[in-house]
């Protein structure tokens, strides 16, 4: 009887483990759905110089936006000069938009990749949760 109870306990434990999704996997799935929504409207011209190419999510839940800088002879300078305003805009967006709450609540790192028209990385802006909370 004791052996049967022990086996039953092991089986119940395994079943409960299989039914529980780890938070990381559930979060990754939700972030991937959000990236898919972004990608459905991409590419998207944000202004005459910046085009949103899409979004992706890494296995460790880093949410990445990819942009291309267009119509300028010096994309590096353009991105560098706009970084202070971009950081402030990002902070305000995450504080004011309820649909971005998932990022704050789950401490998601968000990365903004800026590429040249030649597909060269100009700048990668990585925002850690403590920077936008």
WODA-V670308 format. One line per field, one symbol per residue. ss: DSSP state (~ for helix, > for strand, _ for the rest). phi: phi as a letter, one per 20 degrees, with the letter a starting at -180 (. if undefined). psi: psi as a letter, one per 40 degrees, with the letter a starting at -180 (. if undefined). A space follows every 50 residues. Layout:
BEGIN
ss: ???
phi: ???
psi: ???
END
This chain:
BEGIN
ss: _~~~~~~~~~~~~~~~~~~___~~~~~~~~~~~~~~~~~~___>>____> >>>>>>>_____>>>>>>>_____~~~~~~~~~~~~~~~~~~~~~~_~~~ ~~~~~____>>>>>>_____>>>>>>>_~~~~_
phi: .fffffffffffffffffeeefgffffgffffffffffffdefcfebfdc cfeqcbcefemeecddcdeclbfcfgfffgfeggffgfffgfffeddffe ggfffdleeddddddefemefebcdddegfedf
psi: dddddddddddddddddddhhiddddddddddddddddddeiihhdaedh hhdaiihidffhhhhhihhifidgdddddddedddddddddddddehdee dddddefhhhhhhhiidefhhdihhhhidede.
END
